[in-house]
Amino acid sequence: MLTLNDITYRLGERLLLDHTGAAIPDGARVGFVGRNGTGKTTLFKIITGDLGTESGNISLPKGRRIGGVAQEAPGGPETLIEVVLAADTERTALMTEAETATDPHRIAEIGTRLADIGAHSAPARAAMVLHGLGFNEEAQQRPCSDFSGGWRMRVALAAVLFSEPDLLLLDEPTNYLDLEGTLWLYDYLERYPHTVIVISHDRELLDTSVDHIMHLDQGKLTLYRGGYSSFEKQRAEKQMQLARAKEKQDAERKHLQSFVDRFKAKATKARQAQSRVKRLEKMQTIAAIVDRDVQPFVFPGPEKPLSPPMIVLEDASAGYGERKVLSRLNLSLAPDDRIALLGSNGNGKSTFCKLIGGRLDAISGEMKKSSKLETAYFAQHQLDELRIEDTPVGHLRDLMPDAPEAKVRSKAAQIGFPASKADTPVKLLSGGEKARLMLGLATFHGPHLLILDEPTNHLDIDSRTALVTAINDYPGAVILVSHDRFLIEACADRLWLVGGGTVKNFDGDMDDYRTYVLGAAKAEKRGKPAPDASAKPKADERKEAATKRAAQGPLRQKLNLAEARIAKLTGLIEKVDAALANGAFAREPDKALQISRQRAELSEALAAAEEEWLLLGEELERA
């Protein structure tokens, strides 16, 4: 069992961990969640011993191995398979010793130990991990130096997964994976034989691959059983219970304080007043759970919609120079389409996005599109195009050269940079804030088509949820490339598969695609043809999912009305409590009794409103 005892850690003036702890059972698969910047990565460094603490300690049974992805990706002349095999240091050391050992007894010991750890099957296991993360047999024999930084990070991930440490620490492992690698990782972590803690904002991973959620909020760790959906429900219930308990405590405080204020100067009541002062001093304050609001994303739609089809491809091909990447493209795009592109990295998803977005011309065939079509394109590499010394206001001023300062700042606030945040240099913004700024700039003019290439990198779970809402509220067409399955399922109505040098419809849902990806990996490993991606007749289910999303609007409206009613009833109860506490009806017992009855009625109404709010929330979650 991993035990964190009374851990305190400060980063400058910020208190990241405040006398907190948790006990993680052996074999648990834990999703570690919390807002960006709260200290999750810092806690990993404390667990590995890279950082010390102000107080507390880490307890882990002796001999347990801790493993995490190396910060520096391998980049030497060693082949990928050699790098991964070397991660099992015991096997490497024993294999080296076996070549030079002469003592018969030692040779026997080495042979026995190598058999115990499955040393001879290690190359096959290493190849399986590499293949799952996107490296075919030919790529596994190439040197690391042949690959880009993102691909080398996959090799580093493969190495730590292959070594199977007793405690596996993963920090946002899906950030450098495509959807196919992410789906494979879900399956791998679900079957991981030891303890794993994974920092992730991927809801699907946190619902399918873990059995505990550890939440870091306001310096405190709380461990919950179950996946992320269960965690959300448990936390909402805890929030409601704490709110009710705090309301009762606040009312009791007001009552006690009122007595003290009225009678502390009277000799006959002094002792009673003093006893109430002591009671107030001993009363432990109940701290309600405070959720920080996430600034919404807002994607303005076009002033005038276009007539369908917006784009038509007829036997078109695309590529670079004379090299064709995609061909046989026969597709059409309607003004309200929501399409997710599937397919492994390197198959041409970015090429297709550039073609549709007008950044590449068709090499052959025909691409017809409206002359009035406005397209917004967002990709992670565009963050490097931001001027690091400039501010959000400065970037917006380029798009609003004649607008007054107040209007520019109003627009900055609208895209998520209110007040002083609008004057913060880009170099001081977080990754999520840079992505928010780039999204705001890309969609500034109200496009007809929004192309989003991995928009969730650097966004926490709440920000990803806000992004889902913005995409679903956006009235134009969307083409989405993402490794976040939750985002795809929440936003896309159609799936297109990029592979085999073309793009075609995938007639199935994300469950079918996961089965297809894992089945293709197994088939390739056995030397058999991959399953047909178009053999999944699930179009009706996707239409039903789209209908369900459309039904969320009325539910949200009811939920907002319930919240407003709760706020109104709470305000009325506070006014009644204040009137009763200040003795306004001390000489009118009948009126005081009437007011007390009214308070009871208000309390019953509040309980009913809260129950309605919970039921509506559950219904919305199901929808």
C-alpha positions in Angstrom: 0.0 0.0 0.0 1.2 3.5 -0.9 0.5 5.8 2.1 0.8 9.6 1.9 1.0 11.0 5.5 0.3 14.7 6.4 2.1 16.0 3.3 2.6 19.8 3.1 4.4 21.5 0.2 4.7 25.2 -0.8 5.7 26.6 -4.1 6.8 30.2 -3.2 3.8 31.8 -1.6 1.4 29.2 -2.9 0.3 26.3 -0.6 -0.1 23.4 -3.0 -0.5 20.6 -0.5 -1.9 21.4 3.0 -1.3 18.6 5.6 -3.0 16.1 3.4 -2.7 12.4 2.7 -4.3 9.3 1.2 -3.9 5.5 1.4 -3.8 3.8 -2.0 -4.4 0.0 -1.9 -2.1 -2.4 -3.7 -3.3 -3.1 -7.2 -5.5 0.0 -7.4 -5.8 1.8 -10.6 -6.2 5.5 -9.6 -7.1 8.4 -11.8 -5.6 11.6 -10.3 -7.7 14.7 -11.1 -7.8 18.4 -10.2 -7.6 21.7 -11.9 -4.4 22.6 -13.8 -1.8 24.1 -11.5 -3.2 22.6 -8.3 0.0 20.4 -7.7 -0.7 17.0 -9.2 2.7 16.8 -11.0 4.4 18.1 -7.9 2.9 15.2 -5.8 4.3 12.8 -8.3 7.8 14.3 -7.8 7.3 14.0 -4.1 6.4 10.3 -4.4 9.5 9.6 -6.6 11.7 11.5 -4.1 12.6 14.3 -6.6 11.1 16.9 -4.2 11.2 17.2 -0.4 8.2 18.3 1.7 7.7 20.8 4.5 6.0 18.1 6.5 4.8 14.5 6.3 6.2 11.4 4.5 5.6 8.8 1.9 5.3 5.2 2.9 5.8 2.3 0.4 6.7 -1.3 1.1 10.4 -2.0 0.8 11.6 -3.2 -2.6 8.7 -1.8 -4.6 9.7 -0.3 -7.9 8.4 3.1 -9.0 8.3 3.9 -12.7 7.3 6.9 -14.8 7.8 8.2 -18.3 11.3 9.7 -18.6 11.3 13.5 -19.0 13.8 13.3 -21.8 12.7 11.1 -24.7 15.3 8.6 -26.0 17.0 9.9 -29.2 20.2 7.8 -29.7 21.2 5.3 -32.3 19.5 2.3 -30.5 16.5 0.8 -32.2 13.1 1.2 -30.6 12.9 -2.5 -29.5 16.4 -2.2 -27.9 15.3 0.9 -25.9 12.2 -0.8 -24.6 14.0 -4.0 -23.7 16.7 -2.1 -21.8 14.0 -0.6 -19.5 13.9 -4.0 -17.7 17.1 -3.3 -15.9 17.2 -6.7 -14.1 16.8 -8.7 -17.3 19.4 -6.6 -19.0 21.9 -7.1 -16.2 21.3 -10.8 -16.0 21.6 -11.3 -19.8 24.9 -9.4 -19.7 26.2 -11.4 -16.7 25.1 -14.7 -18.4 27.5 -14.1 -21.2 30.5 -13.9 -18.9 29.6 -16.1 -15.9 31.7 -19.2 -15.3 30.5 -20.4 -11.9 28.1 -23.3 -12.5 26.0 -22.4 -9.5 25.7 -18.7 -10.6 24.9 -19.7 -14.1 22.1 -21.9 -12.8 20.8 -19.1 -10.6 20.8 -16.7 -13.6 19.0 -19.2 -15.8 16.3 -19.8 -13.1 15.8 -16.0 -12.5 15.6 -15.3 -16.2 12.9 -18.0 -16.5 11.0 -16.6 -13.5 10.8 -13.1 -15.1 9.9 -14.3 -18.5 13.1 -13.0 -20.1 12.9 -15.1 -23.2 9.4 -13.9 -24.0 10.4 -10.2 -23.4 11.1 -9.3 -27.1 7.6 -10.4 -28.0 6.1 -8.4 -25.1 8.1 -5.3 -26.0 7.0 -5.6 -29.6 3.4 -5.9 -28.5 3.6 -2.7 -26.4 5.3 -0.8 -29.3 2.8 -2.0 -31.8 -0.1 -0.9 -29.5 1.4 2.6 -29.4 1.6 2.8 -33.2 5.0 1.3 -34.2 4.9 -1.5 -36.8 7.6 -4.2 -37.1 9.7 -2.2 -39.5 9.6 1.0 -37.3 10.6 -1.1 -34.3 14.0 -1.9 -35.9 14.8 1.8 -36.7 16.9 4.0 -34.5 15.2 6.4 -32.1 17.0 9.3 -33.8 14.9 8.7 -36.9 11.7 9.9 -35.1 10.3 13.2 -34.0 10.0 14.3 -30.4 6.3 13.2 -30.1 7.0 9.7 -31.4 10.1 9.4 -29.1 7.8 10.2 -26.2 5.7 7.2 -27.2 8.9 5.1 -27.0 9.5 6.4 -23.5 5.9 5.4 -22.6 6.4 2.0 -24.1 9.5 1.5 -22.1 7.9 2.1 -18.7 4.8 0.1 -19.6 7.0 -2.9 -20.6 9.0 -2.7 -17.4 5.8 -3.1 -15.3 6.9 -1.3 -12.1 5.0 -2.0 -8.9 3.9 1.6 -8.8 3.3 3.1 -12.3 3.0 6.9 -12.4 1.7 8.4 -15.7 1.3 12.2 -16.2 -1.1 12.9 -19.1 0.0 9.9 -21.2 -2.6 10.5 -23.9 -1.2 14.0 -24.8 1.3 12.5 -27.3 -0.9 9.7 -28.5 -3.4 9.6 -31.4 -6.9 8.1 -30.8 -5.8 4.6 -31.8 -2.9 4.6 -29.3 -5.3 6.1 -26.7 -7.8 3.3 -27.2 -5.1 0.7 -26.9 -3.8 2.4 -23.7 -7.3 2.3 -22.2 -7.3 -1.5 -22.6 -3.7 -1.9 -21.3 -4.3 0.1 -18.1 -7.6 -1.8 -17.5 -5.5 -5.0 -17.3 -2.4 -3.6 -15.6 -1.3 -6.1 -12.9 0.1 -3.6 -10.3 -0.7 -0.2 -8.8 -1.1 2.7 -11.2 -1.7 6.4 -10.7 -2.5 8.4 -13.8 -2.9 12.1 -14.1 -5.4 12.6 -16.9 -8.2 14.9 -18.1 -9.5 12.2 -20.4 -12.9 11.3 -19.1 -13.1 8.0 -21.1 -9.8 6.8 -19.6 -11.0 7.8 -16.1 -14.3 5.9 -16.6 -13.0 2.7 -18.3 -9.5 2.1 -17.0 -9.4 3.1 -13.3 -11.3 1.9 -10.2 -10.4 4.9 -7.9 -10.4 8.7 -8.3 -8.0 10.8 -6.2 -9.1 14.4 -6.2 -6.8 17.3 -5.3 -8.6 20.5 -4.4 -7.6 23.4 -2.2 -4.5 21.5 -1.0 -6.5 18.5 0.1 -6.5 14.9 -1.3 -9.7 12.9 -1.3 -9.9 9.3 -2.6 -13.1 8.0 -4.1 -14.1 4.5 -5.2 -15.2 4.0 -8.8 -14.6 5.9 -12.1 -15.0 9.6 -12.9 -18.8 9.5 -13.4 -19.2 7.9 -10.0 -16.8 10.5 -8.5 -18.8 13.4 -9.9 -22.0 11.9 -8.4 -20.4 11.3 -5.0 -18.9 14.7 -4.9 -22.2 16.4 -5.9 -23.9 14.5 -3.1 -21.2 15.5 -0.6 -21.4 19.1 -1.8 -25.2 19.1 -1.1 -24.7 17.5 2.3 -22.0 20.0 3.3 -24.2 22.9 2.0 -27.1 21.8 4.2 -24.9 21.2 7.2 -23.3 24.6 6.7 -26.7 26.2 6.4 -27.8 24.7 9.7 -24.5 25.6 11.4 -24.7 29.2 10.2 -28.3 29.5 11.5 -27.1 28.1 14.9 -24.2 30.6 14.9 -26.6 33.5 14.3 -28.9 32.3 17.1 -26.0 31.9 19.6 -24.4 35.2 18.6 -27.8 37.0 18.9 -28.2 35.8 22.5 -24.6 36.8 23.4 -25.1 40.3 21.9 -28.4 40.9 23.7 -27.5 39.5 27.1 -23.7 39.7 27.7 -24.1 43.0 29.5 -26.9 41.8 31.9 -25.6 40.3 35.1 -28.5 37.8 35.3 -27.7 36.4 31.9 -23.9 36.8 31.9 -23.2 33.2 32.7 -25.5 31.9 30.0 -24.0 34.3 27.5 -20.5 33.2 28.4 -21.4 29.5 27.9 -22.7 30.4 24.4 -19.4 32.2 23.7 -17.5 29.0 24.6 -19.8 27.0 22.4 -19.2 29.3 19.5 -15.4 29.1 20.0 -15.5 25.3 20.0 -17.8 25.0 16.9 -15.7 23.8 14.0 -16.5 25.7 10.8 -18.0 23.5 8.0 -16.2 24.5 4.8 -18.5 24.1 1.8 -17.0 22.7 -1.4 -16.1 25.7 -3.6 -16.2 25.1 -7.4 -14.4 27.7 -9.4 -16.4 28.7 -12.4 -14.9 27.9 -15.8 -15.0 30.6 -18.4 -17.1 29.4 -21.3 -15.9 29.1 -24.8 -17.9 31.1 -27.3 -17.7 30.3 -31.0 -19.7 32.9 -33.0 -21.6 31.5 -36.0 -21.7 33.0 -39.5 -24.0 35.9 -40.2 -25.6 34.1 -43.2 -25.6 30.3 -43.5 -24.7 28.7 -46.8 -26.8 26.4 -48.9 -25.9 22.7 -48.9 -23.7 21.2 -49.9 -20.9 23.5 -48.6 -18.0 21.4 -50.0 -18.0 18.6 -52.6 -15.0 16.4 -53.4 -15.2 14.4 -56.7 -12.4 11.9 -57.2 -10.0 14.4 -55.6 -6.5 13.8 -54.4 -4.2 15.9 -52.1 -0.6 15.9 -51.1 2.6 17.8 -51.3 4.3 18.5 -54.6 4.1 15.3 -56.7 3.6 13.1 -53.6 -0.1 12.1 -53.2 -1.1 11.4 -49.6 -4.8 11.0 -50.2 -6.7 10.1 -53.3 -10.2 8.8 -54.4 -11.9 11.4 -52.3 -15.6 11.5 -53.0 -17.3 13.3 -50.1 -19.6 16.2 -49.4 -20.0 18.5 -46.4 -23.2 20.1 -45.3 -23.5 23.4 -43.3 -24.5 21.6 -40.1 -22.3 18.5 -40.3 -20.4 17.4 -37.2 -17.6 15.0 -38.4 -14.8 13.3 -36.5 -11.8 12.1 -38.4 -10.5 8.7 -37.3 -7.2 7.0 -38.3 -3.7 6.6 -37.0 -1.2 9.5 -37.1 0.6 9.6 -40.4 -2.4 8.4 -42.5 -3.3 11.9 -43.7 -5.8 13.5 -41.2 -3.9 16.8 -41.2 -3.5 16.8 -44.9 -7.3 16.3 -45.3 -7.9 19.2 -42.8 -5.6 21.5 -44.8 -7.4 20.5 -48.1 -10.8 21.2 -46.6 -9.6 24.4 -44.9 -8.2 25.8 -48.1 -4.5 25.5 -47.1 -3.8 22.9 -49.8 -5.2 22.7 -53.4 -6.4 19.4 -54.8 -3.6 17.8 -57.0 -6.2 16.2 -59.2 -10.0 15.7 -59.4 -12.3 18.4 -58.3 -13.1 20.2 -55.1 -16.2 22.5 -55.3 -17.0 24.9 -52.4 -19.0 28.1 -51.9 -17.2 31.3 -52.8 -18.5 32.8 -49.5 -17.2 30.0 -47.3 -15.3 31.2 -44.2 -13.2 28.6 -42.4 -11.5 28.7 -39.0 -8.6 26.3 -38.5 -7.1 25.4 -35.1 -4.1 23.1 -34.5 -1.8 22.8 -31.6 1.3 23.9 -33.5 -0.4 27.3 -34.1 0.2 28.2 -30.5 3.8 28.9 -31.5 2.5 31.6 -33.8 1.4 33.7 -30.9 3.7 36.6 -30.0 5.1 35.7 -26.6 5.7 39.3 -25.5 2.3 40.5 -26.6 -1.0 40.2 -24.7 -4.5 38.9 -25.5 -5.7 42.5 -25.9 -2.8 43.2 -28.3 -3.6 40.2 -30.5 -7.3 41.1 -30.6 -6.5 44.7 -31.5 -5.0 43.4 -34.7 -8.4 42.1 -35.6 -10.2 45.3 -34.4 -7.9 48.1 -35.5 -10.7 50.8 -35.5 -12.6 49.6 -32.4 -12.5 51.6 -29.1 -10.4 50.2 -26.3 -13.5 49.3 -24.3 -14.9 47.1 -27.1 -11.5 45.3 -27.5 -11.4 44.5 -23.8 -15.0 43.4 -23.9 -14.1 40.9 -26.6 -11.1 39.8 -24.6 -13.4 39.1 -21.6 -15.8 37.2 -23.9 -13.1 34.7 -25.0 -11.9 34.2 -21.4 -9.5 37.1 -20.6 -11.2 39.5 -18.3 -9.7 42.4 -16.4 -5.9 42.2 -15.8 -5.7 38.8 -17.5 -6.2 40.6 -20.8 -2.9 42.4 -20.2 -0.9 39.3 -19.3 2.0 38.5 -21.8 1.5 35.3 -23.7 4.7 33.9 -22.3 3.1 33.9 -18.8 -0.1 32.2 -19.9 -0.7 28.5 -19.3 -1.0 26.0 -22.1 -4.8 25.9 -21.7 -4.9 29.8 -21.7 -2.9 29.9 -24.9 -5.2 27.4 -26.5 -8.2 29.5 -25.4 -6.7 32.6 -26.9 -5.9 30.9 -30.2 -9.4 29.5 -30.4 -10.9 32.9 -29.8 -8.7 34.4 -32.6 -9.4 31.7 -35.1 -13.2 31.9 -34.7 -13.3 35.7 -34.4 -15.1 36.4 -37.7 -17.9 33.8 -37.3 -16.9 31.0 -39.7 -19.1 28.6 -41.6 -16.7 25.8 -40.9 -14.6 25.1 -37.8 -11.7 22.7 -38.1 -10.3 21.6 -34.8 -7.1 19.5 -34.7 -6.5 18.2 -31.1 -8.1 21.1 -29.3 -8.2 19.4 -25.9 -4.4 19.3 -25.2 -3.6 21.4 -22.2 -7.3 21.7 -21.2 -8.5 20.3 -17.9 -11.8 18.3 -17.5 -14.0 21.3 -16.8 -12.5 23.2 -19.7 -13.1 20.3 -22.0 -16.7 20.1 -20.9 -17.0 23.9 -21.7 -15.5 23.1 -25.1 -18.1 20.4 -25.7 -20.9 22.9 -24.9 -19.4 25.6 -27.2 -19.1 23.1 -30.1 -22.6 21.9 -29.7 -23.9 25.5 -29.5 -22.0 26.5 -32.6 -24.4 26.7 -35.6 -21.8 25.9 -38.3 -20.1 22.7 -39.5 -17.3 21.1 -37.5 -14.5 18.8 -38.5 -12.8 17.3 -35.4 -9.5 15.5 -34.9 -9.0 14.4 -31.3 -7.7 11.6 -29.1 -10.4 12.4 -26.6 -13.2 9.8 -27.1 -15.6 11.7 -24.8 -15.3 14.8 -27.0 -15.9 12.8 -30.2 -18.9 11.0 -28.7 -20.4 14.3 -27.3 -20.0 16.3 -30.5 -19.7 14.2 -33.7 -22.7 12.8 -35.7 -20.6 11.3 -38.4 -17.3 9.4 -38.4 -14.9 9.4 -41.3 -11.9 7.0 -41.4 -8.6 8.2 -42.9 -6.5 5.3 -44.0 -5.3 3.3 -47.0 -4.6 6.6 -48.8 -8.2 7.8 -48.8 -11.1 9.0 -46.6 -14.4 7.1 -46.3 -17.4 6.8 -44.0 -17.1 4.7 -40.9 -20.5 3.1 -40.4 -20.3 2.5 -36.7 -19.9 4.2 -33.3 -16.9 4.6 -31.1 -17.4 1.2 -29.4 -17.2 -0.3 -32.9 -14.1 1.7 -33.7 -12.4 0.5 -30.5 -13.2 -3.1 -31.4 -11.9 -2.4 -34.9 -8.6 -0.9 -33.7 -7.9 -3.6 -31.2 -9.0 -6.3 -33.7 -6.8 -4.8 -36.4 -3.8 -4.8 -34.0 -4.4 -8.5 -33.2 -4.9 -9.4 -36.8 -1.7 -7.7 -37.9 0.2 -9.4 -35.2 -1.1 -12.8 -36.4 -0.4 -11.8 -40.1 -4.1 -11.8 -41.0 -6.0 -9.0 -42.9 -7.5 -6.3 -40.7 -11.3 -6.3 -40.2 -13.4 -4.2 -42.7 -13.9 -0.8 -41.1 -17.2 -0.2 -43.1 -18.9 -3.4 -41.8 -20.5 -1.8 -38.7 -24.1 -0.7 -39.4 -24.6 1.7 -36.5 -25.7 4.9 -38.3 -29.1 4.8 -36.6 -27.5 4.8 -33.2 -25.5 7.9 -34.1 -28.7 9.6 -35.2 -30.3 8.6 -31.9 -27.3 10.1 -30.1 -27.7 13.4 -32.0 -31.4 13.5 -31.0 -30.5 12.9 -27.4 -28.0 15.8 -27.5 -30.7 18.0 -29.0 -33.0 17.1 -26.1 -30.5 18.4 -23.6 -31.6 22.0 -24.2 -34.9 21.8 -22.4 -33.3 19.9 -19.6 -30.7 22.5 -19.1 -33.4 25.2 -19.0 -35.3 23.2 -16.3 -32.1 22.8 -14.4 -31.4 26.5 -14.5 -34.9 27.3 -13.2 -34.4 24.8 -10.4 -31.2 26.5 -9.4 -32.9 29.9 -9.5 -35.7 28.6 -7.2 -33.1 27.1 -4.8 -31.3 30.5 -4.7 -34.6 32.4 -4.1 -35.8 30.0 -1.3 -32.4 30.2 0.4 -32.5 34.0 0.4 -36.0 34.0 1.9 -34.9 31.6 4.6 -31.9 33.8 5.5 -34.2 36.8 5.8 -36.6 34.9 8.1 -33.6 33.6 10.2 -32.3 37.1 10.5 -35.7 38.4 11.7 -36.0 35.6 14.2 -32.5 36.0 15.4 -32.6 39.8 16.1 -35.6 39.5 18.4 -38.0 41.4 16.2 -40.9 39.3 17.3 -39.9 38.8 20.9 -43.0 40.6 22.1 -45.3 39.1 19.5 -45.3 35.3 20.2 -48.2 34.6 17.7 -46.4 36.3 14.9 -43.1 34.6 15.8 -44.9 31.3 15.7 -46.4 32.1 12.3 -43.0 33.1 11.0 -41.5 29.9 12.3 -44.1 27.9 10.4 -43.4 29.8 7.3 -39.7 29.0 7.7 -40.6 25.3 8.0 -42.6 25.5 4.8 -39.8 27.3 3.1 -37.4 24.6 4.3 -39.6 21.9 2.9 -39.9 23.8 -0.4 -36.1 24.1 -0.5 -35.6 20.4 0.1 -38.1 19.6 -2.8 -36.3 22.1 -5.1 -32.9 20.5 -4.3 -34.3 17.0 -4.9 -35.7 18.2 -8.3 -32.3 19.7 -9.1 -30.5 16.4 -8.4 -33.0 14.4 -10.5 -32.7 16.9 -13.4 -28.9 16.7 -13.1 -29.0 12.9 -13.3 -31.5 13.0 -16.3 -29.2 15.5 -18.1 -26.2 13.2 -17.4 -28.1 10.3 -18.9 -29.1 12.3 -21.9 
